[in-house]
Amino acid sequence: MNLVINGEKKIFDRPLTVEDLLNGLSIPREKVVVEVNLEILSRDRLSETVLKEGDAVEIVHFVGGGSEAKALVIVESPTKCKTIHKYLGPNFEVVASMGHVIDLPKSKMGIDIENNFQPQYIVVKDRKKMLSELKKKAKNKKEIYLACDPDREGEAISWHLQEVLSDGKQTVRRIVFNEITKEAIQRAFKNPRDIDMNLVGAQQARRVLDRLVGYNLSPLLWQKVGRGLSAGRVQSVALRLIVDQERKIQAFKAEEYWSLEADLQKEKGDTRVFRAMLDKINEKKVELKDKAQADAALEESKRSPFVVTDLKKLKKKRNPSAPLTTSKLQQAAYNRFRFPASKTMKVAQTLYEGVEVGDEGAVGLITYMRTDSVRISDEALKETREFILKNFGKSYLPAEPNVYKAKKAAQEAHEAIRPSSVARRPKDIESFLTPDQAKLYTLIWEQTVSSQMMPAIIAQETAEIHAGRMGFRASGSRMEFAGYLAVSGRDEEQDNPLPELSISEPLKLVEIGGHQHFTKPPARFTDASLVKAMEELGIGRPSTYAPIIMTLTGRDYIRRDGGSLVPTELGMLVTDLLVQHFSKVMDFDFTAHLEEELDEIEEGAAEWVTVVRAFYDVFKGQMESAKDNIQTVKKVHEPTNEICEKCGKPMVIKWGRRGRFMSCSAWPECKNAKSISTDVVCPQCKTGKLVERRAKSGRGRPFYGCTTYPACTFITNRLPSDKSDAQAAKPEGEEKDSDIT
């Protein structure tokens, strides 16, 4: 069996658990943190996790100066320890808190509403041993540096650590850095500060608000719909976006329209064939609504000579776009690589925390990946401009740096996502990265460099061509100066120039044809478009986009169909109930305004208890009304014509945590229950019908199996489609079945 251990390929002659691996390498499990395929394993999982062929295992030792070190540095992730200690030396011991050691309890709301919404924090059960170790390490240190992530959550974790570790004898300071490089780390230690309680207040307010909503609405959904359901202050609003879009798609009615295209060429000289589209009839914008109109226009065009009547040439400037924010990174990674938002953030985290790069050792390759800023530091800007001048030339470098405007709520103390050094070109370090890391690093590197380059210049030309009263238009383009597009080397603008034409020049008609089309419904959301919509509406913040999508899929409120996010029946039902009874909480503007208030808390312009109380006054009234008026859906039984095969009583359709299902009407005396079958006959046995199933754990994608299982074991990921379904799913460019010539 082949495994990759800390970047090196090793061969083992038998299957291993992680604990077996550690024992074989003589590594005490207490002294390390183990990561398998980018997932950090808790110690109780080491003996349970069986390694598979090709697994990538990172074994991270706790590093630092030990008991003789003068200062203790605490970070969140163990992966950072090795990278950071390399820059600090033996006087510092670097350890990881593994995230929150103090948090709200999972078993109850943990908010004292009557006492100004005070959070009732506890030591996290799985972190008690870690906290004891941190206390021992802190006991004899003169200085403690809290180096958690540079955001609200990192500030809150640092505050909790200060509260439990400081005994008044040590100096406890907060340090912040946006990249894990020698210069950034050393600069951060020269500029330590106190805990920013405004940041802590903003994070505390978010947690309290989310608890007030989640721990009130979720039990209500359990009571009215089915156990195991959940609702959230932001996740439910995001779900509404997806459900509203699905309703628009369902209500959409396709309308027929036609286009007319003519293939033309010069009578002499450059006889390349080029295409012109019918644009106007009698100088009015054309609308061909059916075949009859298209046929009439086609026949009239055939009877008239084609003549050039006007020519326009212009140079279009295409400007580079800003460096990447979190949302733009998630959108770009999905559009280029089809990475879900969660995968993008997971890979970006590894690039930020540090990767072994040859003789350099462990180095952080990008800046912090949760940001809404488009700012680049002066040092990085200088390095980027020098790189452009050296590698592309003076004509590609603007006289002054390109400056981009951040959105209103952006935290400009942060930076955009950029390489820690543009000198590390993707091709130079590709061999040290996984394929996914290489893709994401290349994306970030290219966007950073291109953002500081000159615009691309594209020469565009348009020819107006008339055949009698039929006005056609032909367009061509040519790249005159690549500008920022030279970075990626991608052919974003293909040269497609028209032949050299002149006004009044006659043209030869090679072919002309009409094509039938139908208007398309709105597109379903993808990871990229949902993140874009949430950002534009002001719903959520950079750190919440990926977890929201994960929660909605995990709760089976939405499912992935290819790249699309499709609401389930359950998701639509829950959304309808919440919109009906919690109209304010589910309102897009109300949610966005609350995010703005959280930003005001961070800036010191608002007090967190005041913001929470104002929200709760609205929410409490709707909650009390909903308890009395919301429909108990799980008690609504929809009759069917099917008979229970176990007791002979009628079967009914009920609602549960995974949507609608078939149940015996004699329940609880008869506990027969099953999924609702489709009308698709099993292609293997020809007798049963296909029914949607899921793994017992509820995880993973649904699949379809035969109702006669175990007699028939047929399974498929997608329902078989008939010919008409396949035709309806064809891309627009392939709709040539109704062409006319």
SULQUIQUI-V299633 format. One record per run of one state. SS is the DSSP state (H for helix, E for strand, - for the rest). FROM is the first residue (numbers start at 0). TO is the last residue. If there is no record, write none. Layout:
BEGIN
SS/FROM/TO
SS/FROM/TO
END
This chain:
BEGIN
-/0/0
E/1/4
-/5/6
E/7/10
-/11/15
E/16/16
H/17/23
-/24/27
H/28/30
E/31/35
-/36/37
E/38/40
-/41/41
H/42/44
-/45/48
E/49/49
-/50/54
E/55/60
-/61/61
E/62/63
-/64/64
H/65/67
-/68/69
E/70/74
-/75/76
H/77/87
-/88/90
E/91/95
-/96/100
E/101/103
-/104/109
E/110/111
H/112/114
-/115/116
E/117/118
-/119/119
E/120/122
-/123/123
H/124/138
-/139/141
E/142/145
-/146/150
H/151/164
-/165/169
E/170/173
-/174/177
E/178/178
-/179/180
H/181/189
-/190/191
E/192/192
-/193/195
H/196/223
-/224/233
H/234/250
-/251/254
E/255/265
-/266/272
E/273/280
-/281/282
E/283/284
-/285/286
E/287/287
-/288/289
H/290/302
-/303/304
E/305/317
-/318/322
E/323/323
-/324/324
H/325/336
-/337/339
H/340/352
-/353/353
E/354/355
-/356/356
H/357/359
-/360/360
E/361/362
-/363/364
E/365/366
-/367/376
H/377/390
-/391/392
H/393/395
E/396/396
-/397/415
E/416/416
-/417/417
E/418/418
-/419/424
H/425/431
-/432/433
H/434/449
-/450/451
E/452/452
-/453/454
E/455/466
-/467/468
E/469/480
-/481/481
H/482/485
-/486/494
E/495/495
-/496/504
E/505/517
-/518/525
H/526/536
-/537/543
H/544/553
-/554/556
E/557/560
-/561/562
E/563/566
-/567/567
H/568/580
-/581/586
H/587/601
-/602/606
H/607/628
-/629/631
H/632/634
-/635/636
E/637/642
-/643/648
E/649/655
-/656/657
E/658/663
-/664/671
E/672/673
-/674/675
E/676/680
-/681/687
E/688/692
-/693/701
E/702/705
-/706/713
E/714/715
-/716/721
H/722/727
-/728/730
H/731/733
-/734/738
E/739/739
-/740/740
END
